[in-house]
Amino acid sequence: MTRHDPSEHRTDAERLQRVMADAGVAARRVCERMILEGHVQVNGKVVSQLPVFVDPHSDDIRVDGRRLAKPERLMYIMLNKPEQTLTSASDEPGMDRRTVLDLVQHPAASRLYPVGRLDFDTTGLVVLTNDGDLTHRLTHPRFGVTKTYHALVRGSVSEEHLDAIRRKLRSEMRREEKFSATVSARRAAFGRGKQEIRVIKSESGRTVLEVSLTEAKNRQIREVLALLGCPVKKLARVALGPLIMTGLAPGHWRELTRDEVRLLREAASDRPNARKAPTEPPKTKGRSKAGRRPGTKPSVSATAEVGESVVPPPPPVAKPAPAPIKSKPKSPRVLKP
């Protein structure tokens, strides 16, 4: 087994304190102190300086003489999901429906979970993995990973139909924001995401649409198309970000290659153009460039230019107080005998 220098940064390596924290030794900051105090050995050598890079699968890591257990191997499976299959690790009690894990005959299948969900009757690409971090990144709207579907609909679809579908999808998003404060805050921070639709094939009596979304509700595509007079006959997911499903018959699966996993990680990485949560409160509508409300007098700092001497305004002239109103004395009341 090849041993590496812990001080060398390698593409397949991780920081030692993170490996220790993931193994349950302690919090990451505490692990850093343990390393600096000389409690950790890597491949028989005491390490006491940071940074330290290790391969948790091949390097021998010991903390106070106790060896760290090897982490679980990360698995990535591509499945071509057939119809009448539940995209879940298990079904509800008493339902006994076929799940995607029933189709994957793999030694690690019991530890795999599907990335996202597909409708019971929707076919196509499903990724199964035990990599929780990548699962979160592929499904959270913040990272903007696109899901692409092919929808076979009845009839022909004109450009007017496409515009109506786009408007309906946008209105559905606004409706979600109106009735859900969580959805509204999330989209305000990270954007509303991507929605694209186009015709890729049109024959007599039927049309194939390509729909790309960064987030979608359960059966949203089917319901929107049916509402606009384009009932869906078949719906299949054909891509997840840069990962395209090819060469797999329905119900079959295979492991992803290293290049495919790398492409998924790159697609789900933090993007520089992603919208972030606002750090400052928005400006109040109706303010002028000087930052004042209409109808109020500008302050000295707002009206003075850079380098210009500031002359304080004269003190306001006090208005005389109004004279008190004198009331007439009441005449004494005389009682008649």
C-alpha positions in Angstrom: 0.0 0.0 0.0 1.4 3.4 -1.0 2.0 5.8 1.9 2.0 9.6 1.2 3.5 12.6 2.9 0.8 14.2 5.1 2.2 17.7 4.3 1.5 17.3 0.6 -1.9 18.4 -0.7 -3.4 15.8 -3.1 -6.6 16.0 -5.0 -7.9 12.8 -3.4 -6.9 14.0 0.1 -8.9 15.6 2.9 -7.8 17.7 5.9 -7.0 15.6 8.9 -9.2 17.5 11.3 -12.2 17.0 9.1 -11.5 13.2 8.8 -11.2 13.0 12.6 -14.4 15.0 13.1 -16.3 12.8 10.6 -15.1 9.8 12.5 -16.7 11.1 15.7 -13.4 11.9 17.6 -14.4 15.5 18.5 -15.5 18.8 17.0 -13.2 20.1 14.2 -11.7 22.9 16.3 -10.9 20.4 19.1 -9.3 18.0 16.6 -7.1 20.8 15.4 -5.8 21.3 19.0 -5.2 17.6 19.4 -3.1 17.6 16.2 -1.1 20.7 17.4 -0.5 19.0 20.8 0.9 15.9 19.2 -1.9 13.4 19.9 -2.2 12.2 16.3 -0.1 9.9 14.1 -0.3 9.4 10.4 1.4 6.3 8.9 3.5 6.0 12.1 4.7 9.6 12.3 3.5 12.2 14.8 2.0 15.3 13.1 1.9 18.5 15.0 1.5 21.2 12.3 -1.3 22.2 10.1 -2.4 21.8 7.4 -2.3 18.0 7.2 -3.8 16.1 4.2 -4.7 12.4 4.4 -6.6 9.8 2.5 -8.9 8.2 5.0 -9.3 5.1 2.9 -5.6 4.3 2.7 -3.7 6.2 5.4 -3.1 4.8 8.9 -4.5 7.4 11.3 -4.2 7.0 15.1 -5.3 9.2 17.9 -3.6 8.6 21.2 -2.6 5.2 19.8 -6.1 4.2 18.8 -6.6 3.6 15.1 -9.5 5.4 13.3 -11.9 3.1 11.6 -12.0 3.3 7.8 -14.9 5.4 6.5 -17.6 3.8 4.5 -16.9 3.7 0.8 -19.1 6.2 -1.1 -21.2 4.7 -3.8 -22.9 6.3 -6.8 -25.5 4.4 -8.8 -27.4 5.4 -11.9 -30.8 3.7 -12.4 -33.3 3.9 -15.3 -36.5 3.9 -13.2 -39.4 2.1 -14.9 -43.1 3.0 -14.4 -45.0 1.8 -11.3 -41.9 2.2 -9.1 -41.6 4.2 -5.9 -38.6 6.5 -5.6 -38.0 5.7 -2.0 -35.9 3.4 0.2 -39.1 1.7 1.5 -42.9 1.8 1.1 -45.5 2.7 3.6 -46.6 -0.3 5.8 -49.2 -2.4 4.0 -48.7 -0.9 0.6 -46.0 -3.3 -0.7 -45.2 -1.4 -3.8 -41.9 -1.9 -5.7 -39.2 0.6 -4.8 -36.0 1.7 -6.6 -33.9 -0.3 -4.1 -35.7 -3.5 -5.1 -34.2 -3.1 -8.6 -30.6 -2.4 -7.4 -28.9 -5.7 -6.6 -25.8 -4.3 -5.0 -24.0 -5.3 -1.8 -24.3 -1.7 -0.4 -27.9 -1.3 -1.6 -29.3 -1.2 2.0 -27.2 2.0 2.6 -28.2 3.8 -0.5 -30.8 6.5 -0.9 -32.3 8.2 -3.9 -31.3 11.7 -4.8 -34.7 13.5 -5.0 -37.9 11.9 -6.2 -39.7 11.0 -9.3 -43.5 10.4 -9.6 -44.7 6.8 -9.3 -45.4 6.7 -13.1 -42.5 8.9 -14.2 -39.5 7.0 -15.7 -35.9 7.8 -16.2 -32.7 8.9 -14.4 -32.5 8.3 -10.6 -29.2 8.6 -8.8 -28.7 6.6 -5.6 -25.9 7.2 -3.2 -24.7 7.2 0.4 -23.0 10.6 0.0 -25.2 12.9 2.1 -23.3 16.0 1.3 -23.7 15.6 -2.5 -27.4 14.6 -2.1 -28.0 17.9 -0.3 -26.2 19.9 -3.0 -28.0 18.2 -5.9 -31.5 18.8 -4.4 -31.2 22.2 -2.7 -32.3 25.1 -4.9 -29.4 27.2 -3.7 -27.0 25.2 -5.9 -29.2 25.5 -9.0 -28.7 22.0 -10.4 -31.0 21.5 -13.4 -33.3 18.5 -13.8 -34.3 17.9 -17.4 -37.4 16.0 -18.5 -38.8 14.8 -21.8 -42.6 14.9 -21.9 -44.6 13.2 -24.7 -47.9 15.1 -25.1 -50.9 14.7 -27.3 -51.4 17.1 -30.2 -49.2 19.8 -31.6 -47.7 22.5 -29.4 -47.3 26.0 -30.9 -45.1 28.9 -29.6 -48.3 30.4 -28.0 -48.7 27.1 -26.1 -45.1 27.3 -24.9 -45.5 30.9 -23.7 -48.7 29.9 -21.8 -46.8 27.0 -20.2 -44.0 29.3 -19.1 -46.5 31.8 -17.6 -48.3 29.1 -15.8 -45.1 27.8 -14.3 -44.2 31.3 -13.1 -47.6 31.8 -11.6 -47.3 28.5 -9.8 -44.0 29.7 -8.3 -45.6 33.1 -7.2 -48.5 31.2 -5.7 -46.1 29.1 -3.6 -44.3 32.2 -2.4 -47.6 33.8 -1.5 -48.8 31.0 0.8 -45.4 29.8 2.1 -43.0 32.2 3.9 -40.3 29.6 3.8 -40.4 29.3 0.0 -40.6 33.1 -0.4 -37.5 33.7 1.9 -35.5 30.9 0.1 -36.2 32.3 -3.3 -35.5 35.8 -2.2 -32.1 34.6 -1.1 -31.2 32.2 -3.9 -33.3 33.3 -6.8 -36.3 31.7 -8.4 -34.2 29.3 -10.5 -34.4 28.1 -14.0 -37.4 27.2 -16.1 -37.0 26.4 -19.8 -39.2 24.5 -22.2 -38.9 23.8 -25.9 -40.1 21.5 -28.6 -37.6 18.8 -29.6 -39.8 16.6 -31.8 -43.2 17.0 -33.4 -45.1 14.3 -35.3 -48.7 13.7 -36.3 -50.8 13.9 -33.2 -48.0 14.1 -30.7 -45.1 16.3 -29.5 -42.0 15.8 -27.4 -41.2 18.7 -25.1 -38.0 19.2 -23.2 -38.6 20.8 -19.8 -35.7 22.0 -17.6 -36.3 23.0 -14.0 -34.1 23.7 -10.9 -37.0 22.8 -8.6 -40.4 21.2 -9.1 -43.3 20.0 -7.0 -44.8 16.6 -7.1 -46.6 16.1 -10.5 -46.2 19.8 -11.3 -45.2 19.2 -14.9 -48.1 16.8 -15.6 -50.7 19.1 -14.0 -49.5 22.3 -15.7 -49.5 20.6 -19.2 -52.8 19.0 -18.7 -54.4 22.2 -17.5 -53.2 24.0 -20.7 -54.6 21.3 -23.0 -51.5 19.2 -23.4 -52.1 15.9 -21.5 -48.9 14.0 -20.8 -48.7 10.5 -22.2 -45.2 9.7 -21.0 -42.7 11.7 -18.8 -39.1 10.8 -18.3 -36.1 12.4 -16.6 -33.2 12.3 -19.0 -30.5 14.4 -17.2 -29.5 15.6 -13.7 -27.2 18.6 -14.2 -24.4 17.4 -16.6 -25.2 13.7 -16.0 -27.2 12.3 -19.0 -28.7 8.8 -18.9 -27.7 6.7 -21.9 -27.3 3.0 -22.6 -29.6 1.7 -19.8 -32.8 -0.2 -20.3 -35.7 0.4 -17.9 -35.0 -1.3 -14.6 -31.2 -1.6 -15.2 -28.5 0.2 -13.3 -24.7 0.8 -13.2 -22.1 2.6 -11.1 -21.1 6.1 -12.1 -17.6 6.6 -13.3 -15.1 8.9 -11.6 -15.6 11.5 -14.3 -19.3 11.5 -13.9 -19.0 11.9 -10.1 -16.6 14.8 -10.6 -19.0 16.5 -13.0 -21.8 16.2 -10.5 -19.7 17.7 -7.8 -18.6 20.6 -10.0 -22.3 21.3 -11.0 -23.3 21.3 -7.3 -20.4 23.4 -6.1 -20.9 26.9 -4.7 -21.4 29.2 -7.8 -20.0 32.7 -7.8 -23.0 34.0 -9.6 -25.5 32.5 -7.1 -27.7 35.0 -5.3 -26.9 35.3 -1.6 -29.1 36.3 1.2 -29.2 40.2 1.6 -26.9 41.4 4.4 -28.4 45.0 4.5 -32.1 46.0 4.8 -33.6 47.2 1.5 -34.0 50.9 0.9 -37.4 52.4 1.6 -39.4 53.3 -1.5 -39.9 57.0 -2.1 -36.6 58.1 -0.8 -34.5 60.6 -2.9 -30.8 60.2 -3.8 -29.8 62.0 -0.6 -31.5 59.3 1.4 -34.4 61.4 2.7 -38.1 61.2 2.5 -40.0 63.5 0.2 -41.2 66.7 1.9 -38.4 66.7 4.5 -35.6 69.2 4.6 -32.1 67.9 3.6 -29.6 67.6 6.3 -26.2 69.4 6.3 -24.3 66.2 5.5 -26.7 65.3 2.6 -26.4 68.7 0.9 -22.7 69.5 1.3 -20.3 68.4 -1.4 -16.9 66.8 -0.7 -14.4 69.5 0.3 -17.0 72.2 0.6 -17.2 74.2 3.8 -20.3 73.5 5.7 -22.1 76.5 7.2 -24.6 75.4 9.9 -28.1 76.7 9.3 -29.4 79.5 11.6 -31.2 78.4 14.7 -35.0 78.3 14.2 -36.9 81.3 15.5 -39.1 80.4 18.4 -42.7 81.3 17.9 -44.4 83.1 20.8 -46.6 80.9 22.8 -50.3 81.6 22.4 -51.9 83.8 25.1 -54.0 81.8 27.6 -57.7 82.0 27.1 -59.4 83.9 30.0 -62.6 82.5 31.1 -65.4 84.7 32.4 -66.1 84.3 36.2 -69.4 82.7 36.8 -72.0 84.7 38.7 -73.1 83.3 42.1 -76.3 81.3 42.0 -79.2 83.0 43.9 -81.8 80.8 45.5 -85.3 82.1 45.5 -87.3 82.0 48.7 
